[in-house]
């Protein structure tokens, strides 16, 4: 009994000694505190890398299962079509592989692995300072690339006058090759994703030139190349103030009291917001492949976007690196991207076709950073909470009420678009009260709406005619 009491007493004294030593460690010289902080940070970074490796391993494992599953189903399709003509068999195998891969990648379980690996990579970037280093390097390369932008933007592009605006954007006023026949000017509102020249890719495949040839007076926003100094710009800056400044400038130049807005992709969100807040200034509204209702759709990149923690991503990087989106586009179907080149060049191509092909490829990977706060607001309010279609989206102090869309409205979507699913754009037709509204669902994909010969022969003349009749 005495031994037990002595043992407890010794342990109590030892604990008190340890506590005193631990407490006094806070009053050690500064070098010891620095050593403690350094060791703690190294420990956090080590844990961060281990967590990333674990989640990356899980992602790769799940992705390999998806590829194996898609390959198995395409092989099964091949065996079932053994006596089918080669071209039909090839199309069936490709379609089966693509459908099976997308089906797996759209699963909630896989989307969660994408979100997990993204969170882990963002944490490492934050702990190691990689995000800040990357931003500085990116700013350096962007400043260098700006020297080449006049060459790129002038080569095969429609001639335009650059109007410098208040704020961080410019306004392009395209020179019309024919006499202008229609009074109401058209403002093309570009997206912040990729560069704006997709609508003016080449003379033969230019939506801008198609509208100009039909006698329309066309302007467009040029959002520039955002560096890290843009990161604090908001959705209110772009969808409200900047579009408003552009509209007022066009009204001043043209002498008209209204403008037709043409919004491309996320630029359509900007155009829709402005039209709801300032309907008195908008003569016609055209949306082109614009995501509006994301509740019922479940395409691959869209579903991954819903799962990503945009707040953490933006907090670490400021602006969202364009490479992240490029990687997501590649992962949708890497096999298709690998086989795209040999498949395209498996038959003779003209010089014009080859130039067009590489022009599109250049645009696809010519990505710019997406302004952080704008990305976060659109992801949170449109993709995750689906507030835009519910007329509950908040921009600055204003609520975007779709009941204010009473002007003539044209909605253009691609029936094969897997980036902006048709269902995400269609439902607005049942929500807005405009008495003059039209839906054009064209049989092509997201990029095909802009550059396919069929679209330029059939779709864009119809769009120009619609605008001209309401000018």
Secondary structure, DSSP 8 states (H G I E B T S, - for coil): -HHHHHHHHHHHHHHHHHHHHHHHGGGS-HHHHHHHHHHHHHHHHHHHHHHHHHHHHHHHHHHHHHHHHHHHHHHHHHHHTTTS-HHHHHHHHHHHHHHHHHHHHTSHHHHHHHHHHHHHHHHHHHHHSHHHHHHHHHHHHHHHHHHHHHHHHHTT---EEEEE-SSS-EEEEE--SS----SS-EEEE--SSS-GGGGBSSGGGBHHHHHHHTT--EEEEE-----GGGTT--HIIIIIIIHHHHHHHHHHHH--S-EEEEEETHHHHHHHHHHHH-GGGEEEEEEES-----SS---HHHHHHHHS-HHHHHHHHSSB-HHHHHHHHHHH-HHHHHHHHHHHTTS---HHHHHHHHHHHHHHH----B-HHHHHHHIIIIIIS-TTTTT-EEETTEEE-GGG--SEEEEEEETT-SSS-HHHHHGGGGT---SSEEEEEESS-TTHHHH-HHIIIIIHHHHHHHHHHT-
